[in-house]
Amino acid sequence: MFTSFDTIIDTVQGAQTKFVETYVTDKKIQAELVKLTEAQAKFAKGSYQTTLSIAEAVFKTTNEAVQNQVKKATAKKETV
């Protein structure tokens, strides 16, 4: 079963935040670590979305190129 990477990122962020809230007693440090965790999650999601967009574009372009080559090959067979 496929799980969204966003879900995985959110799960890890939640675990990190819970860890900080549980074991870091200084509220100022705790707040800064939570901000860091949120920034890491935002970066990870952005990186994932960028990678996904690139992969989709490569797939689409490759698929179109293959279809065009198949059409050309089919057209050549029909004329011969």
Secondary structure as GFF3:
##gff-version 3
##sequence-region A 1 80
A	DSSP	alpha_helix	5	23	.	.	.	ID=ss1
A	DSSP	alpha_helix	27	79	.	.	.	ID=ss2
###
